[in-house]
Amino acid sequence: MSATGPTSSPADSPAEGVHLGLDIGGTKVLGVAVGPAGEVLADVRLASEPGPERVVAVAAEAVRALADALGTPLDTLAGIGVGVPGVVDARRGVLTHAVNLGVDGEGLALADRLRERTGLPVAVENDVNAAAVGAARVLGLDGTDLAYLSIGTGLAAGLVLGGRLHRGTRGGAGEIGHLPVDPLGPVCPCGQRGCLEALVSGSAIARAWPVEPEALAPGEGPSHALFRAAAAGDEKAGQVRDRVADHLAAAVQLLVLTVDVDVVVLGGGVAEVGERLRLAVASALSRRARASAFLASLDLPARVTTVPQGRPVAAVGAALLAPGREAR
Ligand SMILES: [Zn+2]
């Protein structure tokens, strides 16, 4: 796409108001270019590499690839938002700690470093927070109070309240994975016992339902195998699935009771299971509601949804959180 012809001017260049969003994960970097109305104009996918230097280099490479895909020089773009899996100081654009990216100790001044490499203003955000903002846009729920429950390696939620990302005073809003719910549960890497995340997350499901990698189709995880086996009538799988669904129902209940979000979006790797997961969580919420008129009045099963398959919500949200963008 390029603007040519006698009427073209910098003011109506195709890159006017275009922000880039990067979702930097432990294995891949997804990048999108997002237009003024939130539409995805281009996307790229690169393999990620660990260590602060390589994180910056691959991010810069993704930015250049997006500019190439748009057919526009870098300096016509409006800015960059980056979502990263770790502890982020969003105000300073610093990634403090990210085990999966090999960043710890002194942290990484990712916003400054990427601005030096690209000449563009950069914002850095926790990837679950970015995904919450992106999910609101992708699902057409702008203006709806929403929680995005990421069920991946860990368990955490991002909150969009009153049209804005709610980070909390110290950036800890939505970190419900480390709420201890079972005094006899396994010890969590955070040091507590029986955290929600230690009971229900991609890692917890992999422990509860171990699968040989060759039994999985490309892109599938143990949760796919678990829900498939349960749907096929495997009794043990059904029990594990129902336990997973009940822990997720507790997480949904926790989010709604705390901030009364209208919608809870299930996201992250486990949510790629899709409709089977949503139905299992909705059933678990219905079971809970049968015992409580109070819970029944909250209509929780109807408030749970999933991200449409394959939509890069974290990258889209990162672009919407770029400097100068409205979601910031
Ligand atoms: Zn914990």
Residues whose N, C-alpha, C, O or C-beta is under 5 A from the ligand:
A	BS01	ZN	G177 H178 C188 C190 Q192 C195
